[in-house]
Amino acid sequence: MNTEIWQLKYKSTQDKTPEDTFRRVAKEISKGDATLEEEFFTVMAELKFIPGGRILSYAGTGNLKATLANCYVMGEIEDSMEGIMKSLHESALTLKAGGGIGLNFSTLRPEGEPVKGTASFSSGPVSFMGIWDAMSKTISGANKRKGAMIGVLNVDHPDIEKFIFAKRNNSKETPVLEKFNISVGITDEFMQAVKEDRDFSLVFNGKEYKKLPARQLMKLIVENAWAKAEPGVLFLDTINKLNNLWYCETINATNPCGEQTLAPYGACMLTSINLTQFIKDPFGEKPDIDWKSLEKVVNLAVKFLDNTIDVCYYPVEAQKKQAELKRRIGLGIMGLGSALAMLKVRYGSSESRMWCQKIFEFIRDNAYLASVKLAKEKGAFPLFDKEKYLQGMFIKRLPDYIKREIEKYGIRNSCLLTIAPTGSISQLADYVSSGVEPIFCLEYIRKNPNYNQEIMVQDYAWKLYKEKYPDANLKTKPEFFITAMELTWQEHVDVMSVCQYYIDSSISKTINLPKNINLQELEDVYFYAWGKGLKGCTIYREASLDEILKPKKENEKPAHVISTQFTRPYKLEGKTYKVKVPDSRHAYYITFTYDPETKKPVEMFINTKDPLVTEWTQALGRLCSAVFRNVDKPTFLIEDFKEIMGRSGFFSAQRRKYVPSLIAEFGEVMKDFFTEIGLIEPEAPVELYDANGTANNGGNGQKLAYCKVCGNYAAVYEEGCLKCLACGYNKCG
């Protein structure tokens, strides 16, 4: 066992050894059953199964606001500012509790679509994703865990092209949506349109916005994935056709790594069986699997996860309700690549696919039987509908004797199986291969950040092999020690598809591709994966991420550099500004705090006595504070705010000009603050002057300004309203 990973990731203040951690978890999840506690503890201590990271970290610690579920999909985002802020709030609570989240942004209207309530225009779903990104940077810093998110946009959304390009300019120096993985929600209709070279319509709320060749859209997906490894794709029709709960939910998103396909407010607990601990006579004459021991552990793991549903903290009440109604669990595996090597089987070969079929069919059947047995004791999940459940496409794959048991007794858990990435817990188990992946590398150098030293790391199976055969080396390694980049992409997909057939949820796996793969071949990968029945496809082209992490040019300073984690000092300087809107009873008091030595703004607070706006002013203040703390130079906010136009616009006597919205005025105030603390250079007073410094009149005493709509120097303030003499824009018309 790797005690370094244990100390870094899972050791609580009450744990002195890894066994203490396992005992703490076993006691909490057993819910007072002493026999079950001992059984849970034993299989964990033997590293035969290891719970997901959230369970290891939090179960039994007394941390009542930390979730045990790794996976969440948030509720559908309502297309209104109130709905967006509600979803943002719920997302923040979930990230704060330690859960990763998935969101589908397709319910938000396209960029440029009118917003009737404010006479303004929508900035589109990609823009709103930036709010989540900024929030996640702050939450993850406070929680000491990375804020993992996936953003999904359906392939027929009018903003899909902008979404596909959203992370194209991402780099180490200028991260874009860095807290998001992004995936396109693909439909069978779209894939058929690409195959048949037909046009494809982009629609929102039944209205067609654009029609373009489907192949053109696929080309954009392929080109960006080739360059940046994103976006991934989700095959939504396949996901929903194979969903055991097809009769009562629709799935349009996954958790961040894609292994859990979840309906709105869905949650799932994870645990992984370590296949390497069930290999009899590794590297021997006839290595095999200890099937009897594996059966016992599968049964215990189902009980473990079912209990976890009841002791888990859910940050949002709707998540708790969905978990209890469906009792979805995520039992998976790790160490497949290492285990196949111990069986002397080359990953990707026909023999390896045969072993995968045997292993996953065995796990599937025993997991479903264990859940039926629990249903006899405790009852089926509340949304169980016998007739409809048994009509499910995945359920029809089960052996007849299991289907008869379900028909007779019901089943405790609606969905049971998933294969998650198991990075940290694979390392905890002495570097077995992650999840369903092949061995990534047989040995490599890893830096120990605690002791500032380099450590040689070896794959678990390779280490065992070298102990048995001391003369073994990388040059003479057997064929069965093949690694990820040595496989063809067809071999990656073939193994994944065999495993997926027996998994009711999904699989997190990367399809590794050579650096020189061309765009047509990459498109072939997606069609091959779709045809093989995969629920999604994530690729990594060798060296593509190296291009993202390219070194910065000398003297080059990017516009938005992410700062190192900021720790708030006990005392900060502050400045408060008053904003008074004509004809309004209430004023707004905007307070900024900053570090006078570094001139770094830290926080923004908006206070007012108007109870109708408290919610959005608090949200705006927190969002700006998050940007201040995570971006070196947040001055871009000024122009972003000043460009917002709405019915809240007014003539500012203090500024002697028309301000197009209250938010725009906040931008002006922010500019005043940044100027005062020396973050930006002061500008000349805002007056309508020409190049010679004299008042610029429109020939009849009218002062001219730039029009925000057409950009011409032809806007006038007249009759209490802003008008443009060039384009005819009338703020009040």
Rosetta blueprint (number, residue, H / E / L):
1 M L
2 N L
3 T H
4 E H
5 I H
6 W H
7 Q H
8 L H
9 K H
10 Y H
11 K L
12 S L
13 T L
14 Q L
15 D L
16 K L
17 T L
18 P H
19 E H
20 D H
21 T H
22 F H
23 R H
24 R H
25 V H
26 A H
27 K H
28 E H
29 I H
30 S H
31 K L
32 G L
33 D L
34 A H
35 T H
36 L H
37 E H
38 E H
39 E H
40 F H
41 F H
42 T H
43 V H
44 M H
45 A H
46 E L
47 L L
48 K L
49 F E
50 I E
51 P E
52 G L
53 G H
54 R H
55 I H
56 L H
57 S H
58 Y H
59 A L
60 G L
61 T L
62 G L
63 N L
64 L L
65 K L
66 A L
67 T L
68 L L
69 A L
70 N L
71 C E
72 Y E
73 V E
74 M L
75 G L
76 E L
77 I L
78 E L
79 D L
80 S L
81 M H
82 E H
83 G H
84 I H
85 M H
86 K H
87 S H
88 L H
89 H H
90 E H
91 S H
92 A H
93 L H
94 T H
95 L H
96 K H
97 A L
98 G L
99 G L
100 G E
101 I E
102 G E
103 L E
104 N E
105 F L
106 S L
107 T L
108 L L
109 R L
110 P L
111 E L
112 G L
113 E L
114 P E
115 V E
116 K L
117 G L
118 T L
119 A L
120 S E
121 F E
122 S L
123 S L
124 G L
125 P H
126 V H
127 S H
128 F H
129 M H
130 G H
131 I H
132 W H
133 D H
134 A H
135 M H
136 S H
137 K H
138 T H
139 I H
140 S H
141 G H
142 A H
143 N H
144 K L
145 R L
146 K L
147 G L
148 A L
149 M E
150 I E
151 G E
152 V E
153 L E
154 N E
155 V L
156 D L
157 H L
158 P L
159 D L
160 I H
161 E H
162 K H
163 F H
164 I H
165 F L
166 A L
167 K L
168 R L
169 N L
170 N L
171 S L
172 K L
173 E L
174 T L
175 P L
176 V L
177 L L
178 E L
179 K L
180 F E
181 N E
182 I E
183 S E
184 V E
185 G E
186 I E
187 T L
188 D H
189 E H
190 F H
191 M H
192 Q H
193 A H
194 V H
195 K H
196 E L
197 D L
198 R L
199 D E
200 F E
201 S E
202 L E
203 V E
204 F E
205 N L
206 G L
207 K E
208 E E
209 Y E
210 K E
211 K E
212 L E
213 P E
214 A H
215 R H
216 Q H
217 L H
218 M H
219 K H
220 L H
221 I H
222 V H
223 E H
224 N H
225 A H
226 W H
227 A H
228 K H
229 A L
230 E L
231 P L
232 G E
233 V E
234 L E
235 F E
236 L H
237 D H
238 T H
239 I H
240 N H
241 K H
242 L L
243 N L
244 N L
245 L L
246 W L
247 Y L
248 C L
249 E L
250 T L
251 I L
252 N L
253 A E
254 T E
255 N L
256 P L
257 C L
258 G L
259 E L
260 Q L
261 T E
262 L E
263 A L
264 P L
265 Y L
266 G L
267 A E
268 C E
269 M E
270 L E
271 T E
272 S E
273 I E
274 N E
275 L H
276 T H
277 Q H
278 F H
279 I E
280 K E
281 D L
282 P L
283 F L
284 G L
285 E L
286 K L
287 P L
288 D E
289 I E
290 D L
291 W H
292 K H
293 S H
294 L H
295 E H
296 K H
297 V H
298 V H
299 N H
300 L H
301 A H
302 V H
303 K H
304 F H
305 L H
306 D H
307 N H
308 T H
309 I H
310 D H
311 V H
312 C L
313 Y L
314 Y L
315 P L
316 V L
317 E H
318 A H
319 Q H
320 K H
321 K H
322 Q H
323 A H
324 E H
325 L H
326 K H
327 R L
328 R L
329 I E
330 G E
331 L E
332 G E
333 I E
334 M E
335 G L
336 L H
337 G H
338 S H
339 A H
340 L H
341 A H
342 M H
343 L L
344 K L
345 V L
346 R L
347 Y L
348 G L
349 S L
350 S H
351 E H
352 S H
353 R H
354 M H
355 W H
356 C H
357 Q H
358 K H
359 I H
360 F H
361 E H
362 F H
363 I H
364 R H
365 D H
366 N H
367 A H
368 Y H
369 L H
370 A H
371 S H
372 V H
373 K H
374 L H
375 A H
376 K H
377 E H
378 K H
379 G L
380 A L
381 F L
382 P L
383 L L
384 F L
385 D L
386 K H
387 E H
388 K H
389 Y H
390 L H
391 Q L
392 G L
393 M L
394 F L
395 I H
396 K H
397 R H
398 L L
399 P L
400 D H
401 Y H
402 I H
403 K H
404 R H
405 E H
406 I H
407 E H
408 K H
409 Y H
410 G L
411 I L
412 R L
413 N L
414 S L
415 C L
416 L L
417 L E
418 T L
419 I E
420 A L
421 P L
422 T L
423 G H
424 S H
425 I H
426 S H
427 Q H
428 L H
429 A L
430 D L
431 Y L
432 V L
433 S L
434 S L
435 G L
436 V L
437 E L
438 P L
439 I E
440 F L
441 C L
442 L L
443 E E
444 Y E
445 I E
446 R E
447 K E
448 N E
449 P L
450 N L
451 Y L
452 N L
453 Q E
454 E E
455 I E
456 M E
457 V E
458 Q E
459 D L
460 Y H
461 A H
462 W H
463 K H
464 L H
465 Y H
466 K H
467 E H
468 K H
469 Y L
470 P L
471 D L
472 A L
473 N L
474 L H
475 K H
476 T H
477 K L
478 P L
479 E L
480 F L
481 F L
482 I L
483 T E
484 A H
485 M H
486 E H
487 L L
488 T L
489 W H
490 Q H
491 E H
492 H H
493 V H
494 D H
495 V H
496 M H
497 S H
498 V H
499 C H
500 Q H
501 Y H
502 Y L
503 I L
504 D L
505 S L
506 S L
507 I E
508 S L
509 K L
510 T E
511 I E
512 N E
513 L E
514 P L
515 K L
516 N L
517 I L
518 N L
519 L H
520 Q H
521 E H
522 L H
523 E H
524 D H
525 V H
526 Y H
527 F H
528 Y H
529 A H
530 W H
531 G H
532 K L
533 G L
534 L L
535 K L
536 G E
537 C E
538 T E
539 I E
540 Y E
541 R E
542 E L
543 A L
544 S H
545 L H
546 D H
547 E H
548 I H
549 L L
550 K L
551 P L
552 K L
553 K L
554 E L
555 N L
556 E L
557 K L
558 P L
559 A L
560 H L
561 V L
562 I E
563 S L
564 T L
565 Q L
566 F L
567 T L
568 R L
569 P L
570 Y L
571 K L
572 L L
573 E E
574 G E
575 K E
576 T E
577 Y E
578 K E
579 V E
580 K E
581 V L
582 P L
583 D L
584 S L
585 R L
586 H L
587 A E
588 Y E
589 Y E
590 I E
591 T E
592 F E
593 T E
594 Y E
595 D E
596 P L
597 E L
598 T L
599 K L
600 K E
601 P E
602 V E
603 E E
604 M E
605 F E
606 I E
607 N E
608 T L
609 K L
610 D L
611 P L
612 L L
613 V L
614 T H
615 E H
616 W H
617 T H
618 Q H
619 A H
620 L H
621 G H
622 R H
623 L H
624 C H
625 S H
626 A H
627 V H
628 F H
629 R H
630 N H
631 V E
632 D L
633 K L
634 P L
635 T L
636 F H
637 L H
638 I H
639 E H
640 D H
641 F H
642 K H
643 E L
644 I L
645 M L
646 G L
647 R L
648 S L
649 G L
650 F E
651 F E
652 S E
653 A L
654 Q L
655 R L
656 R L
657 K E
658 Y E
659 V E
660 P L
661 S L
662 L H
663 I H
664 A H
665 E H
666 F H
667 G H
668 E H
669 V H
670 M H
671 K H
672 D H
673 F H
674 F H
675 T H
676 E H
677 I L
678 G L
679 L L
680 I L
681 E L
682 P L
683 E L
684 A L
685 P L
686 V L
687 E L
688 L L
689 Y E
690 D L
691 A L
692 N L
693 G L
694 T L
695 A E
696 N L
697 N E
698 G L
699 G L
700 N L
701 G L
702 Q L
703 K E
704 L L
705 A E
706 Y L
707 C L
708 K L
709 V L
710 C L
711 G L
712 N L
713 Y L
714 A L
715 A E
716 V E
717 Y E
718 E E
719 E L
720 G L
721 C E
722 L E
723 K E
724 C E
725 L L
726 A L
727 C L
728 G L
729 Y L
730 N E
731 K L
732 C L
733 G L
